[in-house]
């Protein structure tokens, strides 16, 4: 599944022309509802697959890392996060998120969360059934499983987009997560 979160008509036409293959389903959301909603939308449609991978479209997540993540999940983990090695991309906000997840949300010690991940069908199914007005994948997933692992990769490119979160917005988000 490719979830288009309210992009321009140009992007939609590009996806239709280059990504509409027999084994690919395109889902176009009417507007940008946010990354977490797009993830939930994809998980709700992925019920027949043994494993579900989630990655962003800005080339920050190297596709070849998926193979290592898949191999790791085959070892019995239920959720494997792809983590960029520390460097310029490891911001103060990322560090704050890691502390929050370890201290408040039962993330196994030393494990990190990110938007690049692969999970079992069971995790995807249970997480996608969560209800409420607020959804944050990793907070929901860590209530389900502690069989979490990380696969590290060197990021070849910096994200073309900067985070839309300033300190205040990040604090509000963390409050909602907790």
C-alpha positions in Angstrom: 0.0 0.0 0.0 1.1 3.5 -0.7 -0.8 6.1 1.3 -0.8 9.6 -0.3 -1.5 12.0 2.5 -3.0 14.9 0.6 -0.3 15.7 -1.9 -0.7 17.9 -5.0 -2.4 16.7 -8.2 1.1 16.5 -9.7 2.2 14.0 -7.1 -1.0 11.9 -7.5 -0.5 11.7 -11.2 3.1 10.7 -10.8 2.1 7.9 -8.4 -0.6 6.7 -10.7 1.8 6.7 -13.7 4.8 5.1 -11.9 3.5 3.1 -8.9 0.2 1.6 -9.8 1.3 -1.9 -10.3 -0.5 -5.2 -9.9 0.8 -5.7 -6.4 0.6 -2.1 -5.3 -2.5 -0.4 -4.0 -2.6 3.4 -3.9 -4.8 5.1 -1.3 -5.3 8.8 -1.7 -6.4 10.8 1.4 -8.4 13.9 0.7 -6.1 16.1 2.7 -3.0 15.9 5.0 -4.3 14.4 8.2 -0.8 13.7 9.5 1.8 10.9 9.5 0.2 8.9 12.3 -3.2 8.9 10.6 -1.6 7.8 7.3 0.1 4.9 9.1 -3.2 3.9 10.7 -4.9 4.0 7.3 -2.3 1.7 5.9 -2.4 -0.7 8.8 -6.2 -1.0 8.6 -5.8 -2.2 5.0 -2.9 -4.6 5.5 -4.6 -7.5 7.2 -3.7 -10.3 4.8 0.1 -9.8 5.0 2.4 -11.6 7.4 4.5 -8.5 7.9 3.9 -4.9 7.4 6.7 -2.3 6.8 6.3 1.5 7.3 8.6 4.0 5.8 8.6 7.6 4.8 8.8 8.9 1.2 11.6 11.4 1.6 14.5 8.9 1.0 15.7 9.1 4.5 14.8 5.4 5.0 17.0 3.2 2.9 15.1 0.5 1.2 18.0 -2.0 1.5 17.7 -1.8 5.3 14.3 -3.5 5.1 16.1 -6.8 4.3 18.0 -6.6 7.6 14.9 -5.6 9.4 13.0 -8.5 7.9 15.8 -10.9 8.9 15.6 -9.6 12.4 11.9 -10.0 12.7 12.3 -13.6 11.5 14.3 -14.2 14.7 11.1 -13.9 16.7 10.8 -10.1 17.3 7.3 -8.6 16.7 8.4 -5.1 15.9 11.7 -3.9 14.5 12.6 -0.3 14.1 15.2 1.0 11.6 17.3 3.6 13.4 19.6 6.1 11.8 23.0 6.1 13.4 23.6 9.1 15.6 24.8 12.2 13.9 23.2 15.4 12.7 19.9 13.7 12.5 19.8 12.8 16.2 18.2 16.0 17.5 17.3 17.1 21.0 13.7 16.3 20.1 14.7 12.7 19.2 16.6 12.3 22.5 13.5 13.6 24.4 11.3 11.2 22.6 13.6 8.3 23.5 13.6 9.2 27.2 9.8 9.5 27.1 9.3 6.2 25.5 11.7 4.4 27.8 10.6 6.0 31.0 6.8 6.4 30.5 5.8 3.9 27.8 7.7 0.7 28.6 10.0 0.8 25.6 12.6 -1.9 26.4 15.8 -0.4 27.8 18.2 0.7 25.1 15.7 0.3 22.3 14.6 3.3 20.2 11.5 4.0 18.1 11.2 5.7 14.7 8.9 6.0 11.8 10.8 3.3 9.9 9.6 -0.1 11.1 8.4 -3.6 10.3 5.9 -5.6 12.4 4.1 -8.8 12.4 0.5 -9.1 11.2 -0.6 -9.6 14.8 0.9 -6.3 15.9 -0.5 -4.4 12.9 -3.9 -5.9 13.4 -4.2 -5.1 17.1 -2.7 -1.6 16.7 -5.1 -0.8 13.9 -8.1 -1.6 16.0 -7.2 1.0 18.6 -9.9 3.6 19.0 -9.9 7.2 20.3 -9.3 10.6 18.9 -5.5 10.4 19.2 -3.3 7.7 17.6 0.4 7.4 17.9 1.8 4.1 16.5 4.7 3.4 18.8 2.7 4.3 22.0 0.0 1.8 20.9 2.4 -0.9 19.8 4.5 -0.9 23.0 1.3 -1.7 24.9 1.0 -4.8 22.8 4.6 -6.1 22.6 8.0 -5.9 24.2 9.6 -8.1 21.6 11.2 -5.0 20.0 14.6 -4.8 18.3 16.6 -2.1 16.4 18.5 -2.3 13.2 20.9 0.6 12.6 21.7 2.2 9.3 23.9 5.0 8.0 21.6 7.6 6.5 22.9 8.5 3.0 20.6 11.6 2.7 19.2 14.1 5.0 15.4 14.5 5.0 14.3 17.0 2.5 11.7 18.2 5.0 12.3 19.6 8.4 10.2 18.6 11.4 7.0 20.6 11.8 7.5 20.4 15.6 9.0 23.2 17.6 9.6 22.7 21.3 6.1 23.7 22.4 4.4 21.5 19.8 6.6 18.6 20.7 5.7 19.0 24.4 2.0 19.0 23.5 2.5 15.8 21.5 4.4 14.1 24.3 1.6 15.1 26.7 -1.0 13.4 24.4 1.1 10.3 24.0 1.5 9.9 27.8 
